[in-house]
Amino acid sequence: MKLSFQFLAALSLSLIIVACTSKKKEANDDVKAPVAEKVAKALTGNRIDNYYWMKLSDEQKNTEQKDEQTQKVVNYLNAENEYLKTKLKHTEALQKKVYDEIVGRIKQTDESVPYKDNGYWYYTRYEQGQEYPIYCRKKGTLEGAEEILLNVNEMAKGHDYYSITGLSVSEDNNLLAYAEDSVSRRRYTVYVKDLRNGKLVEEPVPNTEGQVTWANDNKTYFYTKKDSATLRSRWIIKHKVGSSYKADPIVSEEKDETFYTGIYKTKSKKYLVIWAGSTLTNHYQILDANTPDGKFKEFSPRERGLEYSIDHYGDKFYVVTNLDAQNFRLMETADTKTSKPNWKEKIAHRKDTLLQGIEIFKDYLVLSERAQANTLMRIIDQKTGKKHYLDFGEPAYTLYPSINLDFDTELLRYGYTSLTTPNSTYDYNMKTRERKLLKQTEVVGGYKAEEYQTERLWATAADGTPIPMSIVYKKGIKKDGRNPTLIYGYGSYGASMDPTFSITRLSLLDRGFVYAIAHIRGGQEMGRQWYEDGKMFKKKNTFTDFIDCSEFLIEEKFTSPDKLFASGGSAGGLLMGAVVNMRPDLYKGVIAKVPFVDVITTMEDESIPLTTGEFDEWGNPKNPESYMYMLEYSPYDQVKPQNYPNMLVTTGFHDSQVQYWEPAKWVAKLRELKTDNNTLLLRTNMETGHGGTTGRFKVYEEIAQEYAFIIDLAGIKE
């Protein structure tokens, strides 16, 4: 056969291109993944953990002189980080592009909506190029002189991680208490600053929960001290400004290891309230805020299974409770007779609607509710009994009360957002029903909501239960099964994953991605029973619901398994671990962020933060039935020889909620047993904890990397 010169030239060129591409791919593929040493350790139930050695104590992590084990662990985590960097090197340009897109949408010089409290207007602002907020106030009017309370940009200098929380001003407006964490372990140090001269007034108080509550005498405050080992909030401590914290008296100790405790002041400013809570039970103690040296009085005797919250107005306490009301009801009682027998119903229980909370005004009562996977706000005129709901006309949205400190007002401040509507703050006149938009988060560079489509769809679970999903995509896509799609889920603790706007997500939507939130059982999107049906011995519903939602997206031609990606973090990381064991064939790639994957071993170790308080969520493995059920889904225990999707797993070395060794061990075991050649990556931020990095822009570097990971896998060329 005689070939033409043109054909030969074209063939040569194509071979050169193929050769170069292959060499690039081979160079990437030839990178050896870290292989973790196997050291067998026998655990309960005849389990063998080959990677248990990765567990370090806080002392080991924080010491400057590392012992042999610590060095081995750090070396392994660093090797995984280097492996990730190498495997994703070809996406670095894409990572930068996505990062620039995200940051380019942020209004750099910005300011929050001010709110008035005790004669001052408080607000937070950001400056061009600065990572951290500046906390400010103005006296009397917004035209007054600005007083900077804290410039966190200055305070954060020299720290790889820096977080400020719990700002609280004394009633005379002179003293500011705030809490600092520079390690990312959520052990906060409290400082008090004299706002008249800008100086710190005493030695800092270490190892606190981070929240300070002032008594009305302007010299006494209360704080929560943590157990240094478990990090459980255990003691309520009273402190007099100017005295040494070492002599501070304990006013309350929570001895039940399944409970946490804290303190706050009622909106009326009349009562200090000590709360204690577990997954299923609440308990309160109250004290007149004018007499901080008095003795706290029990609100009502502790009763397992009784959940409630309290607030105060006038001469009454309002009680939102599950007493004979699975979806909660509103009751009231005189502030002189607070025990349960004195509670009288004000708002009845409704089987189809969850009562989440209340806002009390002189003439109005605002109920925050949840039904059919949406947040609702019901307004009741207490004089006439007339009621109405706020309406927004979108199929999926998020509505929540904002800062409402005044009782004697007709104005309700609330926040609103949806998958297509940036976060918006409104003032709403409850009498005239007029609403005023105070601020909507600006998307720099232009954003047109009408270019995007949001839907509320319903998948059907294997047991016939309808599962709500919130979906958003750019208009114009075809439902031909070829759209890259990211599905997100959580499904634990009764935490609802509401549809909200995201400036980061636009980088996916504008590349043709469909984004879906699966409102699976274990949350409370559909009421309290939705939570009950996704915990303890019904936990597997959470995982099968997510799988059913994924299959729904495929059946409805949004996407296909080679275009479908999944993401979840923390308990949502457990979800990711469970579904890739159960149905790895459904997903092209998975992002598991700070995943809780070693369920049995963690729940057996009561020295680990959060363990004891979560027995009512997962079960206590000391119970043989609980042990066996947890074992059946625990992602680490259920890793087996099979193909797994491409996966990016993240963790923080100082994580206090999901210890870094869980995802590290999981990745090591996956590497050992999986039978595919798909990418498996572990990213450990050696400076941070559960919440990731601090700073306004720095966090987007990690998000850009995660997005680049799935954009690349989706085959989108740029």
N, C-alpha and C positions, 0 to 999 in steps of 0.2 A: 504494500500500500504506500502511495506517495502522499506525503503530508505537505500542505502549503506552508510557506514561510510565516504567514500571519498566524496560522494555527500554532506552529512551533513556538513562535515568540510569546503568544498568549499563554501557551502551556508552561513555558519556562517561567514567565512572570507569576503564574498562579502557584507553581511549585515553590518559588522563592517565598511567596507570601505564606503558603501553608507551612513551609519549613520554619520561617521566622515565628509564626504563631505557635507552632508545635514546640519550638525551643523555649519560647516564653512560658507556655503551659507546662512543659516538662520541668523547667527550672522551678516553677511553683510547686508542682506535684512532687518533686523529688525532695522537698524539704521534709526532714524527719520530724514527726510529732514527738513531743516529750513522752517518755515512758516512765510512769511512776513505779517506784519500787513496791513490791508486794511483800508485806509483813503480816502474816495471818494472825488475827486476833479473834478468839472465840467470844461470841456474844450470846445473849439469851435466845432460847428456842433453836439451838443448833445452828445459828447464823455465824458465818465467818466473814469478817470485814478485813480485807487485805490492805485497806488504805486508812485505817483508824489512826495511824501514826501522824497524819496531817493535822490532827487537833492540837492546838497550842493554847496555853493559858494566857490570860491578860498580861501576867508578869513576863512571860516569855516573849510576847509580841512587843512589849513596850521597853524591854531592857536594851541598853546600848551594847552590852557584851552578850552576844548570842551564843547559846549552847549549841551542841551538835545537831539536835533535833530541829531547833528553830532555824538554823542555817539551812538545813536540808529542805524544810518546808518553803522558806523564802526563795531558795534557789529554784525549787520546782515551780512556784508561782511565777517567778521572773522568766523562767524558760517558756512557760505557757504564754506569757505576754509577748515575748519575742517571736514565738511561733505565730501568734495571731497577727503581729505586725508584718511578718514576712508573707503570710498567706493572703493578707489584704493589701499588700503593697500596690498591686495593680489597680486598686480602687482609691488610692490616695487623692488623685485629682478629683474624683467624684466626691469623696468625702469633703474636700475643701469647697467644692462647688455647692454641695448641699448645706454645709455650714454657713457659707456666705449668703445663701438664699434665706436661711432662717434668721440669721442676725440682721440681714438687710430689711426684714419685715418689722423689726422691733423699733419703736419710737424711743430713741436713746435718752432724750431729755423728756422726762415724763413725771407725772404727779398723780397721786391717788385723789379720790373725792374726799374733801375734808369732812370731819364730823365734829360736833360740838360736845364737850364734856366739861362740866364744872367751870364754865367761864372761858375756856380755851378751845380753839379750833386745832385739831390734830390731823396731820397728814404725813405721807411718805413720798419722797421724791427721788428720782434718779438723775444723774448727770451724764452727759455725753462720754462714752468710753469707760464709764465706771462700772465695776462689777456689783457693788453692794449698795443697799439703800441708805438714805439720809432721813432720819426721823426728826420731824419738826413740829412746832406749834406756833400759834399766834393768839395773843390775848384779845378778847372782846370781839374783834371783827377780823375778816379776812384781809382787810386793808392795813392791819397792824404790822408791826415789825416782826420779822421771822426770828424765832429762837430755835437753834439747832440743839436737839436733845442728844442725839448720837450720830456721828458720821462713821458708819461702819467701814467705809473704805479706808479711813485712817487706822481704825482699830484692827483691821485684818492684815495689815502689812507684816510680812515676815511669817505668815501662816499659810501652809498648803491647804488647810481646811479651816473655815471659820464660820460660826453660826451664832447669831444673837436671837434671843427669844424672850417672852414673858415681860415686856415692858409694862410697868405699873407705876402710876403716879399717886403720891399720897393725897389725901383729901384737901390739904392746904396748898396743893400745887407746888410744893417746894422740893420734894425728894422724889427721885426716879430710881426705882429698882429694875434691874435687868439681869439676864443670865447669859453666860458665854460657854460655848463648847468649841474647843480648838482641836479635838481629837476625833470627833465623829462617833463617839460612844454613847451619846445622849446622857452624859453625866455632867450636869451644868453647874457652873460656879456663879453665885449671885453677887452682884455689886450694887452699891447704893451711891448715887451721885446727887450732890446738892446743886440744884438747878439755879440757885442764886449766885454761886461763884464758880460752878463747873468742876468742882473738886470731889473726889471720892471721899466719903466720910468715915469709912471704917474698913477693916480687913475683910476680904471676900469670904463668902461662905461656900465651901466645896460640896460636891457630891449631892446635888439636889435634882429634883425633877425639872426645875427651870421656871416654875410659876410662883410668883409672890403675891400674897393677898394682904392688903393694908387694913388694919383696924382704923376706926374713926378718930383715934387720938393722935395720929400723925407721927407716932414714934414706935409703934408696935407693928410688926408684920409676921405673917405665918408662912412657912415654906414646907415642902415635902422632901424628906430625906430618903435616899435610896439604900437598899441593902447593897453593900459593896460587891458581893459575889453574884447574886442573881439579878441585880439592878431593879428589883421590885420596889415600887414606891411603898414604903412601909411605915414611916413615922411622920406625924405632923408636929412641927417644931415651932415654938414661939420665940421671937427674937426682938430685943429692944435695941434700937439704933444707937450705936456708940459702944455697946457692950461686946464682949468676946463671944463668938458663936459656940466656943467650946463649953460654955456654961449654959447654953440655951436649954430650957426645959422641954421635955416631950409632953405634949398635951393629948396625944392619941397614938396608939400603936395598933396596926393591923396585924394580928397574929396569925390569922388564917392565910396560909400560903397560896391559896387560890384567889385571893382578893388583892386589889390595888387600892390605893387611897390618894386623896388630894383635898384641896380646900379652895373655896371661892366665896365671893360676897354677892348677895342677891342684888338684882337690878335696883331695888328700892334702897339699897345701901344700909338697910336696917340690921341684916343678919349675916354673920359668918357661918358658912356651911361646910362641915367636913363630910366628904362622901367616901364611901367604900363600895367597890363593885367587883363582881366576877362576871362570867359570861351570862349567868342566869339570875343574879341577885343584886339588889342595891340596898344600901343602908346609909342613913344620914344622922348627923348630930348638928345642933344649931346653938348659936350664942349671939346675944345682942352685940353688934359691932361697936357700940359705945363703951362696952365693959370687957375689953380683951383679957383681963386677968380673971374673969369669971370662969365658971365651969360649963363646958358644953353639955347640952341636954339631948338625949336620944329623941329623934323625931318619931320613930315607931320601931318596935322591936324587930330585929333581923329575922327574916323569914325566907328560907330557901325557895327559889322560884318566883318570888315577888320582885318584879322590876318596876321602878318608878323614878321620876325626876321631879324636882320641886322648884318653884319660884314664888316670890312674895310680892303682894301689892296690898296697900291699905292695912286691914286687920286680918287678911286671909293668906293662906298658902294654897297655891294651885298645884295639883298633883296629876301628872300624866302617868298612868299605870296600866299594867296588864292584869290587874285584879279582876278575875272573872271576865277578862276581855283580851283575847289573844292579840288583836290588832290595836289594843290600848284604847283607853277612854280618859276623859278629863274629869277630875273630881276636885273638890275644894274643902277646906277645913279652917276653922278659926286658928289663928297663930298661938292661941293659948291652950288649944286642945288638938294636938297634931297626930295622935296615934290612930292607927287604921280604923278602929270602930267609929271614929268621928268623921270619916271621909264621906262626903255626899256627892252624888253624881251631878255633873254640870253638862257634859257632852257625852252622849251614849256611844257605846261600842258599835262599830259597823263591820260586818263580815267581809265586805269587799274593799275596804279602805283602811290603810294603816295611818294612825295618828302618830306623827314623828315628834312634834313639839309645838310650842305656843309662843306668841308674842303678846304681852299684856299691855293694854293702854287704858286710860281712864274710861273711855266710852266704847272702846272696841276690843275685840278679841280676834287674833289672827291665828289660824290653825295651819300648820305645815303638815300636809298629808301626802300619801302616795297610793296610787291606784293605776293598774294597767300599765305599769312600767314608767309612769310619768309622775313628776313632782307637782303637787297642787297647792294652792293657797286659798283658804276659805276665810272670808272676813265676816264677822258677826257684829252688828250694832247691838250693844248690850242694853240700850234703852228701848229699842223697838223690836229687837229679836230678828230683824231682817238680815239676810245673809246672801252673799254672792261670791263667786269665784273669779279670780283673774284669768283672762283668756288671751292666748297668744297666736292661735291659728296655725301652729306648726305641729306636725305629727309626733315629733320627738324633741324634747327640750329639757332644760334644767332650770328650776326656779328655787330661790332660797332667800330667806330674810337676811338683810345686811345689818349694820349697826343701828340699833334703835334704843337709845338711852333715855328718851323722854317718855313719861306716861301721859302727860296732858298735851296731846297733839293729835291732829287728824292725819298727819303724814306718816306713811309707812315707807321705809326705805328697803328696797329689795334688789337682788341681782338676778339677771336672766342671761342665758346663753343657750345655744344649740349647736349642732354639728356645722351649721352654716352661719350662725350669728355670733360675732365676737362678744366677749363678756361685756355686759351692759349694766349700769347702775341707774335705778329709777327712784324718784320720789312719787308716791301714789297717795292722792287725797282720798281717804276712805269714805268721806261724806259726799264729795262731788263726783268721785270716780274718775278724776282727771289724773293722768300720769305725765311725768316730766322726765325726759332722759337727761341725766346729769353727765354721764360719760359713757362712751363705748370705746373699748380698746381699739386703737388705731392700727391698721395694718399698713405699714409704710410701703409705698410703691404701687398702691392701688389694689383693692380687692373688691370684687363684685359678687355678692352672695347669690345673685340670680344666675350665675354661671354654674352653680353646683346644685345637686339634687339630694335631698334627704328623704328616707323612707322608714317607716316602722313596719317590719315584716314579722311573720310568725312561723317558726319551724315547728315540727311535730316530733316530740320525743318518742322513744321506743315504747313508753307506757301510755302514749296518747296525749300527754300533757303539752299544750301550746307553749312554746318558748319564744319570748319577744326578742327581737333584734333591732338595733338602730344602725342604719346604713347610710353612707354618704359617698358620692362620687361626682365627678365632673360631668355635666350634661353632654350628651352626644355619644357616650359609650354604647356599644352594642352588646346585648346579652347573648353572646355567641360562645360562651365558655372559654374565652381567650384573654380575659382581663386579669392582670395580676391583682390579688386580693389579700388584704391583711385582716385577720379576725382576731379580736382581743377579748380576753375573759379574765374573771377573777373568781367569784363564787364562794366566798367564805366570810365568816364573822357577821353575817347580816349586812355587809357593806355593799351598797348599791353602786354600780358603775354607770353613772348617768351620762347622757350624751352632751358633751361640751365642745366648744370651739378650740381648735389648736392651730397656732401659726406654723408649727413644725409639720403637721400632717399635710399641709398644702404642697409640700415638696413631693409627697407621694401621689396625692390626688391629681396634681398637674402633670404627672407622668403616666396617668391612666389607671392608677390604682383605685380599687374599691376598698373602702374601710368599713368594717362591721364590728359592732359591740354585741357580744352574745350575753344577754341578761339571764344567765343560767341560775339554777337553784343553788342555794347557799348564800345568795344576796337577799335583799328585801324588796326588790323591784315590784313584786306582785303581792306584798304583804308579809306578815310574820310567818305564815305557813311556808312560804317560799324559802325562808331561811331554815326552818325546821326540817324541810325535805331535802336539805343539802348539807347536813352535818351528821356527826356521830355515825350511826349505823345506816344512814342514808347518803353518806358522802359520795358514793359512786355515781349518784344522780348528777352531781356537778360535772363529772368527766364525760358521761354518756350524753348529757345535754349539749356540751360543747362539740362533741363529735357529730351529733345530730344537726346542730347548726351549721357545721362545716359541710356536711353532706347536702344540706338544704341549699347552700350557696352554689354547689356544683350542679344539683338537680335543676335549679332555676337559671342555669346558664350564665351566672355571673362569672364563673371561673372554672378551673379544672385542677386536679391534684398537682400537675406540674406548674401551676401558677398560684397555688394557694399557700399562704404563709400564716403562721400563728404567733401570738405574743402574749406574755403574761409575766407578772412580777410578784415576788414574795409568795403568798399563798396562791397567786396566779401562776407562779413558777412551778409550784406543786402540780397545778393543773396541766402545765406544759409537759412535765415529766410523766404524768399519768397517761396523757393522750398519745404521746409518742411511743410508749410501751404498748398501748392498746391498738392504735391505728396509725402506725408510722407511714403507711402508704398514702394517707390523705394529704400530706404536706410536702411541699418542696423545701421549705425552710422554717425554722423555729427560732425565736428569740426568747430565752428564759432568763429573766433578770432577777438577781438575788433570790434564787428559787429555794423553797423549803422542800427538800427532796428526801431527806433521811429521817422519815417520820418516826419510826420506832425508836431508834437510838436516841434521838433528840428528846422525845417524850418520856423516855426512861431516865434521863439525866436531869434531876430536879435542881442541879446547880446552874443550869443554863438559863439565862434570862427568858422570861415569858412561859416557860414550860408549865409550871403548876397552875397558872391562870388559864390554861387552855385545855384542861382535861374535859371540860364540858363542850368543847368544840370538836376535838378529835377522839377523845376517849383516853382513859388511863390504861397504859399497857400492862399494869399489874393485874388488871382484869383480863383473864384468859380470852374471853369472847371479844373484848376490845382489841387485844393484841392480834388475834388472828384476822380480824376484819381490817385493821390498819395494815397488816403485813400484805394483804391481798392487793393493795393499791400503792403502797409506799414506793415511789419511783426508783430509789436506790436499790431496794431489795428486789425489785421486779425487772431490772435490766437483764436482758437475755440475748443469746446469739441470734440476731436478726438484723435486717437492714433498718437503719434509722435515717431520717431526713437530715439535711444540712442544718447545723445548729450553732448558734452563738450564745454562750452562757456568760453571765456577768456576776460579779460579786465585789464586796468591799472588805478589805482586810480587817477593818475595825467594826464590822457590822455587829450590832448588839441584838438584832432581832432574828436574822438568819445567819448563823455563824458561817464564815467564809469556807470552812472545811466541808460543809454540805455540798455546794456546787463543785468544789475542787475534787472531792472524792467521786462524785457522780460522773464527772468528765473522765476521770482516770478509769473508772469501771466501764464506761461506754467505750472508751478506746480499746480496752482489753477484749470486749465481747462482741462489738458490732461487726457485721459481716460485709459492710459496704465500703466504698471509697469516698463517701460524701464528706464534706468539710465539717470538722468539729473543733470549735474554738472556745477558749476560756479567757476572759478578760478580768483581771483582778486589779481594782484601783487600790494601790497600797497605802493611800492616804485617807480614804473615806470609809463610811459605814453604809447603813441601809439606804439612806436617802441619796447616796451618790455625792458628787462634788458640789461645792458651794459656788456662789457667784452667778451673776445674771447670764453670762455668755458661755462660761466654761463648760457648763452642762451640755451645751449643744454640740460640743465636739464628740461626745459619746453618742448622742442621738444621731448625729450625721454618720458616724461609723456604722451604727446599727442599720440605718436606712440604706447606706451604700451596700451593705452586705446583702440585703434582700433585693435591691434594685439590680445589682449585678447578677444575682441568681435568677431574676425574672427575665434576664436576657435583654434588658433595655439598653440600647447603645446610645451614647452621647458624644 
